[in-house]
Amino acid sequence: MLNFNYNIPTKVFFGEGKIEVLGKQIKKYGSRVLLAYGGGSIKKIGLYDKVVEILRENNIPYYELSGIDPNPRVESVAEGVRICRDNNIDFILAVGGGSTIDCCKVIAAAYYYDGNPWDLVIRKAKIEKVLPIGTILTLAATGSEMDAGAVISNMETNQKYGIGHSGMFPKFSILDPTYTYTVSKYQTASGVADIMSHTFEEYFSNEKGAYLQDRLAESILKTCMRYGRIAIDEPENYEARANLMWASSLAINGLLGYGKDSAWTVHPLEHELSAYYDITHGIGLAILTPHWMEHVLDENTIWKFVEYGVNVWNIDSSLDDMEIAKLSIEKTSEFFKSLDIPMTLREVGIGEDKLEIMARDVIDYVGGTVGNFKALDYEDVLSIYKKAL
Amino acid sequence: MLNFNYNIPTKVFFGEGKIEVLGKQIKKYGSRVLLAYGGGSIKKIGLYDKVVEILRENNIPYYELSGIDPNPRVESVAEGVRICRDNNIDFILAVGGGSTIDCCKVIAAAYYYDGNPWDLVIRKAKIEKVLPIGTILTLAATGSEMDAGAVISNMETNQKYGIGHSGMFPKFSILDPTYTYTVSKYQTASGVADIMSHTFEEYFSNEKGAYLQDRLAESILKTCMRYGRIAIDEPENYEARANLMWASSLAINGLLGYGKDSAWTVHPLEHELSAYYDITHGIGLAILTPHWMEHVLDENTIWKFVEYGVNVWNIDSSLDDMEIAKLSIEKTSEFFKSLDIPMTLREVGIGEDKLEIMARDVIDYVGGTVGNFKALDYEDVLSIYKKAL
């Protein structure tokens, strides 16, 4: 087990009706609020009205930033910063899924930076200070509600990159599973794939001594397997929505990665798909994952696939190792299919034409090879993209 | 899954050499330190010298409280409070195992209370404010390094009770597995039993919807099963010590209990054994656990034992449910025996004479029945004690 520093300061209020804490929590950190959200689904489910009612009851002035897109854009960040500065805002409330939360995190950081917010994303400038943020989650997927990272896109330059800072941990997050009842089947499936991919990125590592962390990762995977289809078939199944919501937070808040040195692979590959084609992140991850697994399976990595197959998919451990490994990948792919995820790039509108550019961008951004479970170069990445077509 | 509030603010610095952060961390919270420890094992392993060196290098004045006993006494608390007040101490550093940490937590709370510290433990007075504390852990067992609870004993009145307050979360804990290399075989086994018991207390619950939490609990149990014997046979096996140390923290920091409403059972029963006979806490837990399991196994609880047997002990799920349940209990008992734990009360010097008084004390303290997986009354408790003789 490698050395690590554990620090997860976000307070989570989990369960139906937990929005009751909102007024009191905001007042701990600020007095003038940026209320940020996406396309308006929070209005359909009555959550917007509830939030506004609480802000008014507590005499908290608020200013709105709406229309934050999936794969949130740097333009939304700039707009948010402008509203915050114009109105002396000292607290940001993100109501929505990972895109809204990520956008708010970078607004909170860019508020204290005089240049173009994109400088922070591409690390041209350093984050020095961050406004406090809180979140009300409406989608179980990215885990942004309990971590210190954000992913922002620039569609002009076809770039989508992650950024992190300890000040970007939300001060609090309200996780009410009933807010995810209206999430579509497609977005539910995508969220499950995202949670599983976060887990895979940490789990598939060469570190053999983090036994406990690997069992925790398997717990998250089993939870996704158990409740993924149920949440799609019975959108108002509280138990399924609750377990997936909590899994989304625990998959990426650090718990699975502490003591390991995993360098993520499938996420950078997917970020290119989203940056060029604006596809749904989780769907891109699901499409790429089995091909990535097949590509990295070799005599050095097979032990991990055997562990995965036996512990997660209950594959008979007396089978030949390679058989277990291949079966485990097959079962992964079948599972995503069982959630009605389109499992080829072509199905989501991606053809051959930009594969080379995207593969080049992946490698250029990391400046060498990507991932460390098995490091991938340009040819590897291109090969995975091609197989996923 | 029941509603819950997640809040684990303790920062953990985990791994060999992490003591390097000590000076900087202390300075964040205070300037004059109470350095508290137990019987002197920290001197044998050189840790005392290292801590003192760091305090001196950082020009941090410190005052010592030594000799804190296992099953820490209220007298040590009073002594600690006196030293803190006499020397204007504003930060408490606990170096040791759970007993030292627990004692320091209550010193930190009693510092702000004018009456007898025991009033806080028996809830005659309320904790209002708590001095900041930090810990350097030397024993993987109680999890006190990452939670907000403490257990204090009063040998005059034969009472041992738990107490908690959010202010008692350590600000930081330094977890260096090498500090546990010299822990004796007996104490190592006791620690493993303690970790497993904390897990059992949360796991064996009637809440069926906290699927994820139950898988996390199983991860902790598997970690104990995998590394318990290794740590005894190879005391300097870093991987074993590291996994057990991290398991000790995660077992009781809240992660396993969120979303469930477990009322602990075996701990209150054991606290009486320690209060009357001053035995090693984890040993008492190991002795009682299988008898408690047998006692609560019935048609309502059998499902949980089946889950436990199949998921944790890999018992063939096609067997009859009652067979799986009984086998799971047998395997639990065998496992504790395999750690060379004496598995009867008589072996640790406890005879029949005080069983009734202790059973009465358990019930009197909780004011009715104890536990809620299956609530136990006086006769139940007495029966478990008798079977454990």
Interface residues (C-beta under 8 A of the other chain):
Chain A: M1 L2 N3 F4 N5 Y6 N7 I8 P9 T10 K11 V12 F13 F14 G15 E16 G17 K18 P177 G209 A210 Y211 L212 R215 L216 E218 S219 I220 K222 T223 R226 Y227 Y238 E239 A242 N243 W246 A247 L250 Y258 G259
Chain B: M1 L2 N3 F4 N5 Y6 N7 I8 P9 T10 K11 V12 F13 F14 G15 E16 G17 K18 G209 A210 Y211 L212 R215 L216 E218 S219 I220 K222 T223 R226 Y227 Y238 E239 A242 N243 W246 A247 L250 Y258 G259
